[in-house]
Amino acid sequence: MAPDLCSLLPMPTLETERLILRSFRDEDVDRMAQLFANPDFMRFSLGVFTERKQTVAFIEKVTGWDRAGIPSQFAVVPRDDNAIIGYCGFFYHPEHGIQDIEIGYRLHPDYWNRGLITEAARAVRDHAFRDWELSRVISLIHPENVPSRRVAEKNGMKVERKITFRGFPTLVFAATREQWLATRGVG
């Protein structure tokens, strides 16, 4: 994506049937620190966050992307509650030689197996292709992370290849805007 295009779109709030996906705020640090300290929430990652400053750094990074007009992460909040239950949105990994934008997500274990993160991931995918007009998105998933693999598949992604990412075996799931348009009878 051209850098000048990024600055044209403000960070929206996305809404689904059951969720609100909104920008992170400074007051989200305490709740996110609880989530990042949860081993189940952080499964298949580099580990739990043991210090508050790690959560502050995460929120500063994504709010910085928001201010720069770059596709970013959304706080996932149920419509019937005001508490953040996870995140879903965009990540960048050029330092690892990956040029594609990733759709990444994590959800509090109390909310697993309800289709919520699939609902969020679909809204983010639609935002990527409809509003940002990205040509393709990926999800990077550990082969043993079956629930996340299912989310990617339900999001219209297919395994493209296997790589090593941050020292771990990783499946690269991908979807293109062209495929997305075709499912809508457009293009």
C-alpha positions as CSV (number, residue, x, y, z in Angstrom):
1,M,0.0,0.0,0.0
2,A,1.3,3.4,-0.9
3,P,2.2,5.5,2.2
4,D,0.3,8.5,1.0
5,L,-2.9,6.4,0.8
6,C,-2.6,5.4,4.4
7,S,-2.9,9.0,5.6
8,L,-6.3,9.4,3.8
9,L,-8.4,7.1,6.0
10,P,-9.1,7.8,9.7
11,M,-9.3,4.9,12.1
12,P,-13.0,3.9,12.0
13,T,-15.1,2.0,14.5
14,L,-16.3,-1.2,13.0
15,E,-19.5,-2.8,14.1
16,T,-20.8,-6.3,13.7
17,E,-24.0,-8.0,15.0
18,R,-22.4,-8.7,18.4
19,L,-19.2,-6.6,18.5
20,I,-17.8,-3.1,18.4
21,L,-14.2,-2.9,17.1
22,R,-12.7,0.5,18.2
23,S,-9.4,2.2,18.5
24,F,-7.4,1.6,21.6
25,R,-7.3,4.3,24.3
26,D,-4.9,5.1,27.1
27,E,-7.4,3.9,29.6
28,D,-7.3,0.4,28.1
29,V,-3.9,-0.3,29.5
30,D,-5.1,-2.0,32.8
31,R,-7.6,-4.3,31.0
32,M,-5.1,-5.2,28.3
33,A,-2.4,-5.8,30.9
34,Q,-4.8,-8.4,32.4
35,L,-5.3,-10.1,29.1
36,F,-1.6,-10.1,28.1
37,A,-0.8,-11.7,31.5
38,N,-3.2,-14.6,30.8
39,P,-1.3,-17.7,29.5
40,D,-4.3,-18.9,27.5
41,F,-4.8,-15.5,25.8
42,M,-1.1,-15.5,24.9
43,R,-0.9,-19.1,23.8
44,F,1.1,-19.5,20.6
45,S,2.9,-16.2,21.2
46,L,6.3,-15.2,22.5
47,G,4.9,-15.5,26.1
48,V,2.8,-13.5,28.5
49,F,3.5,-9.9,29.3
50,T,5.0,-9.8,32.8
51,E,5.4,-6.0,33.0
52,R,2.9,-3.2,32.5
53,K,5.3,-1.3,30.3
54,Q,5.0,-4.1,27.7
55,T,1.2,-3.4,27.5
56,V,1.9,0.3,27.3
57,A,4.3,-0.2,24.5
58,F,1.7,-2.3,22.6
59,I,-1.0,0.3,23.0
60,E,1.4,3.2,22.1
61,K,2.5,1.3,18.9
62,V,-1.1,0.7,17.7
63,T,-2.3,4.2,18.6
64,G,0.7,5.6,16.8
65,W,-0.4,3.7,13.7
66,D,-3.9,5.1,14.2
67,R,-2.5,8.7,14.4
68,A,-0.4,8.1,11.3
69,G,-3.5,6.8,9.4
70,I,-2.0,3.3,9.0
71,P,-4.3,0.2,9.3
72,S,-4.1,-0.9,12.9
73,Q,-5.4,-3.1,15.7
74,F,-8.9,-2.7,17.0
75,A,-10.0,-3.3,20.6
76,V,-12.8,-6.0,20.5
77,V,-15.7,-5.1,22.8
78,P,-19.1,-7.0,23.0
79,R,-22.1,-4.8,22.3
80,D,-23.7,-5.7,25.6
81,D,-20.6,-5.0,27.7
82,N,-18.0,-2.2,27.8
83,A,-15.0,-4.5,28.6
84,I,-12.4,-5.3,26.0
85,I,-12.2,-9.1,25.4
86,G,-9.4,-9.1,22.9
87,Y,-8.0,-7.5,19.8
88,C,-8.3,-7.9,16.0
89,G,-6.7,-6.0,13.3
90,F,-3.5,-5.4,11.3
91,F,0.1,-6.2,12.0
92,Y,3.3,-5.5,10.0
93,H,6.4,-7.6,9.9
94,P,8.9,-6.0,7.4
95,E,11.7,-6.7,9.9
96,H,11.1,-10.4,9.3
97,G,11.0,-10.0,5.5
98,I,7.2,-10.2,5.3
99,Q,5.7,-7.4,3.2
100,D,2.1,-8.4,3.4
101,I,-0.2,-7.0,6.1
102,E,-1.4,-9.6,8.6
103,I,-4.8,-9.9,10.2
104,G,-4.0,-11.0,13.7
105,Y,-6.3,-11.6,16.6
106,R,-6.5,-12.8,20.3
107,L,-9.6,-13.4,22.4
108,H,-10.1,-13.9,26.2
109,P,-10.6,-17.6,26.7
110,D,-14.0,-17.0,28.4
111,Y,-15.3,-16.0,24.9
112,W,-13.8,-18.8,22.9
113,N,-16.0,-21.1,20.8
114,R,-18.8,-18.5,20.2
115,G,-17.7,-17.3,16.7
116,L,-16.8,-13.9,18.1
117,I,-13.3,-13.7,16.8
118,T,-14.4,-15.0,13.4
119,E,-17.0,-12.2,13.3
120,A,-14.3,-9.7,14.2
121,A,-11.8,-11.1,11.7
122,R,-14.4,-10.9,8.9
123,A,-15.1,-7.3,9.7
124,V,-11.4,-6.5,9.6
125,R,-11.0,-8.4,6.3
126,D,-13.9,-6.5,4.8
127,H,-12.4,-3.3,6.0
128,A,-9.0,-4.2,4.4
129,F,-10.5,-4.9,1.0
130,R,-13.4,-2.5,0.9
131,D,-11.9,0.6,2.5
132,W,-8.2,0.2,2.2
133,E,-8.4,-1.6,-1.1
134,L,-5.5,-3.9,-0.1
135,S,-4.7,-6.5,-2.7
136,R,-4.1,-9.2,-0.2
137,V,-3.9,-10.0,3.5
138,I,-2.4,-12.9,5.4
139,S,-2.6,-14.5,8.8
140,L,0.5,-16.1,10.4
141,I,-0.5,-19.1,12.5
142,H,1.3,-21.9,14.3
143,P,0.4,-25.3,12.8
144,E,-0.9,-26.5,16.2
145,N,-3.2,-23.5,16.7
146,V,-6.2,-25.3,15.3
147,P,-8.8,-22.6,16.5
148,S,-6.9,-19.8,14.8
149,R,-6.6,-21.9,11.6
150,R,-10.3,-22.4,11.6
151,V,-10.8,-18.6,12.0
152,A,-8.5,-18.0,9.0
153,E,-10.4,-20.6,6.9
154,K,-13.8,-19.1,7.8
155,N,-12.3,-15.7,6.8
156,G,-11.8,-17.1,3.3
157,M,-8.0,-17.7,3.7
158,K,-6.1,-20.7,2.4
159,V,-2.7,-22.0,3.5
160,E,-0.2,-20.7,1.0
161,R,3.1,-21.9,2.5
162,K,5.0,-22.9,5.7
163,I,7.7,-20.6,7.0
164,T,9.7,-20.0,10.2
165,F,8.5,-16.9,11.9
166,R,10.2,-15.6,15.1
167,G,11.8,-19.1,15.5
168,F,8.5,-21.0,15.2
169,P,7.0,-23.1,12.4
170,T,4.2,-20.9,10.9
171,L,1.5,-21.4,8.3
172,V,0.9,-18.4,6.0
173,F,-2.8,-18.2,5.3
174,A,-3.7,-15.7,2.5
175,A,-6.7,-14.2,0.8
176,T,-6.8,-11.7,-2.0
177,R,-9.1,-8.8,-2.8
178,E,-9.9,-10.5,-6.1
179,Q,-11.2,-13.6,-4.3
180,W,-13.1,-11.5,-1.8
181,L,-14.8,-9.6,-4.7
182,A,-15.6,-12.8,-6.4
183,T,-17.5,-14.1,-3.4
184,R,-19.6,-11.0,-3.6
185,G,-20.4,-11.3,-7.3
186,V,-18.2,-8.3,-8.1
187,G,-15.1,-8.1,-10.2
